[in-house]
Amino acid sequence: MSNSRALKRRVAVTGLGMVTSLGHDVETNWQRLLAGESGLGVIRSFDASGNTVQHGGEVDTSAFEHHQRGKLRRADRTVRFATEASRQALLEAGLIPHEREEDLKSEPAEGLDVANLWGCGCGPCGALYNANLRFADKGPQGMRPSSVPACMANTISASVSIQFSLRGTNQVIVSACTSSTNALGQGFRLIQDGYADTVLCGGVDACSDPFYYGLWNNLGVLSVLPEPTTALRPFDRDRAGTLLGEGAGALVLESFESAERRGTRIRGEIKGYGESSDATHLTSPSVAGQAVAIRRALQSADAVASDIAYINAHGTGTQANDITECLSIREALGDAAGSIPIGASKSYFGHTLGASGAIESVVTVLALESGTAPANLNLDHPDPACDVQLIGNTPCTLAPGLAMKNSFGFGGGNGVLVLGRSPDSPLNLETP
């Protein structure tokens, strides 16, 4: 190990938050994942009848309305999802007090020295859609000045920062489906290199407006299979495309020193992060580009391929993505790729776009913590071209080791995280 690597700080995960179509908290999501339940259904939040595909994974906001009052209740869905996932993660990490969790302002008046990094693929789409409708109806004179801050992509991180008085930097990273994996990677580096002790990282996207959903419908990548619960089939021979989901995932990252000083439970560890650009095509993925990100993540984690015991794949269910991802795993990990169980969380709640990296990282932490990875839904006939060790239709017991979370997005951006179990886990047989 190099001296520069030895000086870098270890990065703990001390809080988790999750809002998806499967559930509105971490435990509900996890239990439904293990039970093999689907959160996909017919779109209800707007009239999708003009689209070829009318299925997706929608979030019912009524489940957390009692936590969100006043202006927040009228905010864009992205802001509402991000705020709720953040509340859960900050609460678990002990950064906001339990006895006042119902309050919108439950933090000390002086604020918290916590950075706040979010990934989002398209920003507050609902607010943009409503502003455009108003412009079409009333013209420039009818536009509300409040539409400017409401439509900014960084209104997400800014709103979370204001809501919980987080005084560290607040930023939104926009890199399509890799957005929140990039946010987690940047948060990891901030702590590892000593620029911050605590960073709230997350991802959010919402596709529940006619305009944005219609764009994806016309892109031709959504599954046309008629039954929504079985229409999304990552790595299956009969896959027909992806389905959109919405939601948010949040993780509190913290230096081990800070977590131990506060006596906070450590749920897991971020061990490494790698990124790359395909530099070839806006929408067609590249084996070479993805493999570079995987190798860089391993190098960052000071790990080798045989250390990886589980891969939470990008696994969108499209023809191009699934084969390319399997080839890139083979390219980067060599013979070890044939024995690493690989799962695709999107089969449960859809492709949550910029939120997917964070949501699926929460799933990865839970899988490491429990020693069990959820099944691959709808993997009835594995595609022979996807020549890797795909998890079957029942949950998989994991061997000791690390996990990898892949994210590959439009624009050719690739992000890969390497995660480890909590040092306190009885399942953790790694040498720190």
C-alpha positions, 0 to 999 in steps of 0.5 A: 500500500502506498503512503498516499493511500495509507494517509487517506481516511476511511469512510463510513455509512451511518445513515440510510433513507429511501423512497420508492414505489416499493415503500417510503422507508428503508425497512419496507423497501428491504422487506419487499425486495426480499419478498420479491414484490414489484412496485411497478404498475399503471401510471396514475398521477397523470393521463398517460393514455397517449403513450405507447407505454403507460407503466412505471414505478410511482411514489405515493407522497401521502405516506410522508405528508405529515413530515412536510408542511407549508411550502414543502408540501407544494414543492416539486416531487424531486424536492419532496422525495429528497427531503424525506429520504434525507430526513430518514438518513439524518435521523438514523445517523443521529444528526437530528434528534428523535424526539423532534423528528416531526418538526420541519426544523429539528436541527440546532439553530446554529446548523450542522457542518454537513455537506450536501451532494445530490445527483439528479438526471433532469432536475425538478421536471414537474416545476418546469412542466407547470412553468411551461404550461403557464407560459403557453397560457399567459405568455411572459407577463403571466410568469411567476418569479418564483418559477426561477428558483423552483426550476433550478436543478440545484433547488434540490440540494438547496432545499435540503440544506435549508430544511435541515440547516446543513452548512456545508457545500450544497451541490447537484451533479447532473450526469444522467443515470450516473448522477447520484453514484457520482455524488456518492463518489465525490462525497467519498473523496471529500471525506477521504481527503479530509475536506469534510467529516460528514456528507449527506449524499443522495439521488432523486428523480421524478418522471410523473409529468406528461412531458418528461414521460412522453420524451422517454416513451418516444425514445423507444427504450421502454418495455412494451410488454403488457403486464407491468410487474413482469415487463422489466426483465434485466438480463432475461432473453425476452427483455423488451426495455426498461420502465421508469421509476421515481424516488430518492435514496440518501446516505450519510457518509462520515469519517470513521473518526467522526462516527466513532467519536459520536458513537454512531452505528456504522452501517457499511463503508465506502471503500473505493470509487472509479469513473470514466467517460466512453467518449464515443456516443451519447446513448450507446454504451461502451464496454471499454469505457465501463471497464475503465471505471470498474478497474479504477474503482478497484484500484481506489479500494485497494482491492482485486477482482476476487475480493468482490462478492456481489455486484449490484448492476446497472441492469436496465433491461434494455438490449444494449445495456445488459449485454454491454454491462456483462461484457464490461464486467468480464473485461475488467474482472476476468475469470472472477466475473464468472463466480460473482452473484449479480443482481438488478434492483431496477426490476423491482421499482423501475429505472429511477434515472439519476436517483438509481445509484443512490437507491441501489447503493442503499440496497447494496449496503443492506445486502452486505449487512444481511449477507443476502442479496435480493433475487432478480425479478422476471429472470426466467430465461437468462440471456446466453449473451449475458455470460456472468453469474446472475442471481436467480429467482430467490434471494442469494446468500453472499460470501464474505467480501466487498460489493460493487455498484455500477452506474452507466449513463447517457452521455457516456458517463460511468461511475462505480462504487466499491462498498464493504460491510460494517467492521462491527458486522458478524458477517464481516470477515475482511481484514480492515 
